[in-house]
């Protein structure tokens, strides 16, 4: 299989070629390795390589829509038996590999070929992917632009054609933000659908969802069929994409929860997406976020105690606490914040989350999904959103959440939410739009994204 044939196909398409014996699994893997080796030097998306192990595995795996497809893991949350998980941190370099997490085991059993791990900011805590431990990941669309974060390595690898599908995580937009920056598809499932066991019962109190970044909607659906613990509907997600889509009400909003407008490219992309969905028979109405959706004072307290536990566990492994240079300034700040806030701050944040979720989901009673921009502006240059570029936390937060204000509501409420890359501005840059559904309506969100994809392909 030559590189151009490999890059032109998504995961489902490659798996079908393998199933029909038109190409071998090894040929596909070798094509993926060739692309990684030729393109990653400029991008720095893949920070660990596991080529020999993937090539030496026999052509096994249960029948699945992604059997034989090259794949990459993100360097957080999930563990693999053949590579360490370092959380993008110098303090975790040299950590031993652990037996596969459940999701990793399910991908392996489905026949995916795990070729390595992708870059992420330390502890997946930034809007960009510029960790000190592994260096900056560059955007395949424009090397000067940020890839976003925290699944920036995954998004860059998929956008560059290295793999058609890569593991990603989303605690506050970390799938959808980089997907929008890199012009690929990013879907965050309903919280709890994909397991993070056995090492974590849940991450960030249920804010987080582990899933994948892809180029096509069907690859995302196919992976959810492999990894999801349960589904509220009887058919597979992949098969569900071919089922008739019921006509629904779509609420359209181009102002963020603070009432600020998005950029002109984002406004235009949302308008065009609304027109496409209307052409499929859906009802389009205006939607506005309710007042009181400000989580800035308590959101961090929902997840930073996980960071404390990880650092404490690593300190016990090493027999010593981290030295000053072994953790980044943002991590030190978050550890201090957790220490100062304590259990009281965590409990208050949980109560605030319940009120927020009730208010937000209550505002969606008259609509089925909400259509917004994925980002408020086009991706800025590398370095402009990194924590180290700011003198204080408040300034960094303000700029970051102004850039990506539309993601967090779906994490707080546990909703399924996707960034679709199917619209371009006058310069040819992909502009993401976000579709967010009610908890459990994952198939509906995927079906609507597939309708936008179908229109784009026509």
Helices and strands as residue ranges (DSSP letters): H 3-8, H 11-19, H 25-43, E 46-49, H 51-56, E 70-74, G 90-92, H 102-109, E 113-118, G 122-124, E 130-131, E 135-136, H 152-159, E 165-170, H 176-182, E 185-188, G 204-206, E 209-214, H 217-227, H 237-240, E 249-252, H 264-279, E 283-286, G 299-302, H 304-318, G 324-326, H 329-362, E 369-373, G 387-389, H 393-403, H 408-413, E 417-420, E 433-437, H 442-457
